[in-house]
Amino acid sequence: MPKQYRRFRDISTSEKILNTVFLLTIGLGYLMALVNLYYTHQGRDGKRGLSIDDIVIMYHGSTTQSRLGAAINGIMAPNLKYQGDQEVILKWIQDGAEQAAYEQLIAPILNRDCVHCHNSVANPSLPNLTHYEGVAEVAHKGGASTPALVRVSHIHLFGIAFILFFIGRIFLLCDMNIYVKRVALVIPFFAMLLDVVSWFVTKHISEFAYVVVLSGALMGLSMGVQILMSVYQMWFYQKD
């Protein structure tokens, strides 16, 4: 007698409700993460909107200005309480971003206008501007440092892997071709790993920024398909 596997028709209504609210909450959380990603990385090239140049500056760096300079010239400029502070910071960067001048001129500005977001507790994925070492990292030309990428990547891998696992466990109950299902389960994990690896490669090869975008899009799309397919089959799919 062939072995029987559980499908959505075999679970209770209470379990369907639990699975549905979990999937919808995760989906909403992912959409909010995309909005946060947009506001975090857009404007690094001095222009409104998120572009491939912003990704290049984030991971590879800019040949014309530092990450801090690009942010102060672009998206972060409105966050400064006094417009004249923009010139103070840019001049400090141009003069070599020395620690003595940082303590005297730059730290008071950043502590007042920036560190409420740029600290290791509130936003570990953002540059830490609470001390000179963190500010110097983005004040000189170049992209994200290897220690910063390692820190963000291990948080990313642990967190996203758990989310994909629980989404996949629910998706397993879908009634569909077994080989298609197996491929669909693997794709978001593969895309996540490719996304993280591409951060490190982009640090050295700027053209790899396109892989960052494509791998991130693939992960989001495949995860979205699993969520929508699971919700549909839980409540609307009928098969004798």
C-alpha positions in Angstrom: 0.0 0.0 0.0 1.5 3.4 -1.0 2.5 5.7 1.8 0.1 8.6 2.4 1.4 12.1 3.1 -0.4 15.0 4.8 -2.0 17.7 2.6 -3.9 20.9 3.5 -7.2 18.9 3.3 -5.9 16.8 6.2 -5.3 19.6 8.7 -7.9 21.3 11.0 -9.4 24.7 10.5 -7.5 26.0 13.5 -4.2 24.9 12.0 -5.2 26.5 8.7 -5.9 29.8 10.5 -2.5 29.6 12.4 -0.6 28.9 9.1 -2.4 31.7 7.3 -1.8 34.4 9.8 1.9 33.3 10.1 2.4 33.5 6.3 0.6 36.8 5.9 2.6 38.3 8.7 5.8 37.1 7.2 4.8 38.5 3.8 4.0 41.9 5.3 7.2 41.8 7.2 9.1 41.1 4.0 7.4 44.1 2.3 8.4 46.3 5.2 12.0 45.0 4.8 12.0 46.0 1.2 10.8 49.5 2.1 13.6 49.7 4.7 16.1 48.5 2.1 15.0 51.3 -0.2 15.4 54.0 2.3 18.6 52.6 3.7 20.5 52.4 0.4 18.9 54.9 -1.9 20.6 58.3 -2.6 24.2 57.1 -2.0 25.0 58.4 -5.5 23.6 61.8 -4.7 20.3 61.2 -6.6 16.9 60.3 -5.4 15.8 56.7 -5.8 17.5 53.4 -5.6 19.8 52.6 -8.5 22.6 50.1 -9.3 25.1 52.8 -8.5 23.8 52.9 -4.9 24.5 49.2 -4.6 28.0 49.6 -6.1 28.8 52.4 -3.6 27.4 50.4 -0.7 29.6 47.3 -1.3 32.4 48.3 -3.7 32.8 52.0 -2.9 33.0 55.1 -5.1 36.0 56.5 -7.0 34.9 60.1 -6.5 33.7 60.2 -2.8 33.3 58.3 0.4 30.1 56.6 1.5 29.7 59.3 4.2 30.2 62.0 1.6 27.7 60.5 -0.8 25.1 60.2 2.0 25.7 63.8 3.3 25.4 65.1 -0.3 22.3 63.0 -1.0 19.7 61.3 1.1 21.0 62.1 4.5 21.3 65.9 4.0 17.7 66.6 5.2 18.5 64.9 8.5 21.0 67.5 9.5 19.5 70.1 11.8 21.7 72.9 10.4 22.5 73.0 6.6 26.0 74.4 7.4 26.9 71.2 9.1 27.0 69.6 5.6 30.0 71.7 4.6 31.7 71.0 7.9 31.5 67.2 7.4 32.5 67.3 3.8 35.5 69.5 4.5 36.6 67.2 7.3 36.4 64.2 4.9 38.4 66.2 2.3 41.1 67.1 4.9 41.7 63.5 5.7 39.1 62.6 8.3 41.5 62.9 11.3 40.4 61.8 14.7 41.3 65.1 16.5 39.0 67.1 14.2 36.3 64.4 14.5 36.2 64.8 18.3 36.0 68.5 18.1 33.7 69.1 15.1 32.1 66.0 13.7 31.1 63.9 16.8 28.7 66.6 18.2 26.8 66.8 14.8 26.5 63.0 14.4 25.5 62.4 18.0 22.7 65.0 17.6 21.4 64.0 14.2 22.6 60.5 13.2 23.3 58.0 16.0 19.7 57.4 16.9 19.6 55.3 13.7 23.3 54.6 13.1 24.1 52.4 16.0 24.8 48.7 16.5 21.7 48.1 18.6 19.0 49.9 16.5 20.3 49.0 13.0 23.2 46.5 12.9 23.1 46.6 9.1 23.9 50.4 9.0 27.3 52.0 9.6 27.9 52.5 13.3 28.5 56.3 13.8 28.7 56.2 17.6 32.6 56.2 17.6 35.5 57.3 15.4 36.4 53.9 14.1 32.9 53.4 12.7 32.8 56.8 11.2 36.3 56.5 9.7 35.2 53.3 8.0 32.7 55.2 5.8 34.6 58.5 5.7 37.3 57.2 3.5 36.8 56.0 -0.1 35.8 52.4 -0.4 32.8 50.1 0.2 31.7 48.1 3.2 34.5 46.5 5.1 34.9 42.7 5.4 34.2 42.7 9.1 31.0 44.7 8.5 29.9 42.3 5.8 30.6 39.2 8.0 28.6 40.8 10.8 25.6 41.5 8.6 25.8 38.2 6.6 25.7 36.0 9.7 22.6 37.8 11.0 21.0 37.6 7.6 21.7 33.9 7.1 20.5 32.9 10.6 17.3 35.0 10.5 16.2 34.3 6.9 17.0 30.6 7.0 14.5 30.2 9.9 11.9 32.1 8.0 12.4 30.1 4.8 12.3 26.8 6.8 8.9 27.5 8.4 7.4 28.8 5.1 8.8 25.6 3.4 7.3 23.3 6.1 3.9 24.8 5.4 4.5 24.7 1.6 5.2 21.0 1.8 1.4 20.4 2.4 0.7 21.7 -1.1 -0.8 19.2 -3.6 1.5 19.5 -6.7 4.2 17.7 -8.7 6.8 16.4 -6.2 9.7 17.4 -8.4 8.4 20.9 -8.9 7.9 21.2 -5.2 11.4 20.1 -4.3 12.9 22.6 -6.7 10.6 25.4 -5.3 11.8 24.6 -1.8 15.5 24.9 -2.7 15.3 28.1 -4.8 14.9 30.6 -2.0 17.8 29.1 0.0 20.0 29.1 -3.0 19.1 32.7 -3.8 19.8 33.7 -0.2 23.3 32.1 -0.3 24.0 33.7 -3.7 22.9 37.1 -2.4 25.3 37.0 0.6 28.2 35.7 -1.5 27.6 38.4 -4.0 28.1 41.1 -1.3 31.7 39.9 -0.8 32.4 39.6 -4.6 30.9 43.0 -5.3 33.4 44.5 -2.8 36.1 43.6 -5.3 34.2 43.4 -8.6 31.7 46.3 -9.0 29.8 44.7 -11.9 28.7 41.9 -9.5 26.2 44.4 -8.0 23.7 43.2 -10.6 23.9 39.7 -9.0 23.1 41.3 -5.6 19.9 42.7 -7.1 18.9 39.6 -9.1 19.5 37.1 -6.3 17.6 39.3 -3.8 14.7 39.5 -6.3 14.7 35.7 -6.9 14.6 35.0 -3.1 11.7 37.4 -2.6 9.8 36.1 -5.7 10.2 32.4 -4.8 9.2 33.1 -1.1 6.2 35.0 -2.3 5.1 32.2 -4.6 5.3 29.7 -1.7 3.2 31.9 0.5 0.5 32.6 -2.1 0.4 29.0 -3.2 0.0 27.8 0.4 -2.7 30.2 1.3 -4.6 29.4 -1.9 -4.5 25.6 -1.4 -5.4 25.9 2.2 -8.7 27.7 1.6 -9.7 27.5 -2.1 -8.1 24.4 -3.7 -10.3 21.3 -4.0 -9.1 17.9 -5.3 -10.7 14.5 -4.9 
